[in-house]
Amino acid sequence: MELDSSDLGAALGKRATLVQFSTAFCAPCRATRRTLEEVAAMVEGVAHIEIDAEARLDLVRRLNILRTPTSFVLDQAGRVVRRASGQPRKADVIAALGEAIVS
């Protein structure tokens, strides 16, 4: 599966993109945002895009997102390398990012 800037409403990162689907009252979403922002800041060319799931129900349905937060790691072409629901651990995000940049 591939996502592009028209799907995400923002430009893909030059090397990889961390995409997060959130909702307004989701406490784990705030923690996930911090984790993904930190990881994106650590690696040049990596973008973090947060999407309001309630505002993008079309995309939520297309991607079969059942809960928030749900995060995707995309390679530079927008291909989904990894997907996870719930609050991710920083080490897991870094490992998935390594996969996306290598592929």
N, C-alpha and C positions, 0 to 999 in steps of 0.2 A: 504494500500500500504506500502511496506517495501523497504528500501534502505540499501545496505551494503557497506563495504569498497571498494569493486571492482567497484561499481557504482560511489562512491564519490571520489575515488583516494586518500583516507586518512582513518585513523582509526576512528571509531565511539568513542564518548566520553563514559566513564564508566557509567555515569548516564543519559546523554542526549546529543544531537548534534544539533547545529544551522547551517543550510545549507543555503547559499546565492548564487543565480545565478546572475552574474553581466556581464556587458560589459565594454569595455575599456573607452568609452567616456560618461559614465553615471554618472552625478554628484550626484544624489540621492544614487547611489551604494556606493560611498565613505562614505557618512554619515551613510548609513546602516551598512557598514563594522565597523565603529567606534562603533556604538550602539551594534552590536552583539558581538564584541570583548570585550567591557566593561562588558556586561552581562555575557559572558562566564567566564571572569576573576573573577566575583563576586561569582560564584558557583563552588565548587570543583567537578571535574569529568565531566564538560561540555566542549565540544569541539566546535570550530567554524571552518567551512570549507567553503571557497569561491571557486566557480566554474565559470570559464570563459564560459559563455553561447555559445559564438561563436565557441569555441573549442570542445564543447560537444553537438553538435546539436542532436545526437542520444538520449541523456538523456533529452534534452529540449523538443523534440517531444514526447517522452514517457510520460513525466510528464505534457504535455500540457502547457508549460510555454509560455505566450504570450508577456510578457514585463519584463524589468529588472528595479529595483531589484525585484526578487521573492525570498521569504524566506520560509524555512520549519523548523519546530521544530520536531525533532525525539526523541522517547523514547530510552531507552538503547538498545532495540532490533532492532532499525532502523525503527520502525513503524512511519508513519507520523501522528502526533498529531494535528498539526496546519499548515496552509499554508496562506501566505499573499503576495499580490503584492504591490509594492510601498514602500516608506520609513516607517518603523515601528516606533511606539513610544516605548520608553524604557519600560514603565509600561506594555504595551501589550506583549512585549517579555518576561518580567519577569512572567506575569500571565500565558502565554502559557507554559513557561518552568516549572512552578509549576505543571501544568497539566501533562506534560510529565514525570516528576520525580515521581509523585504520581501514575500514571497509571501502 
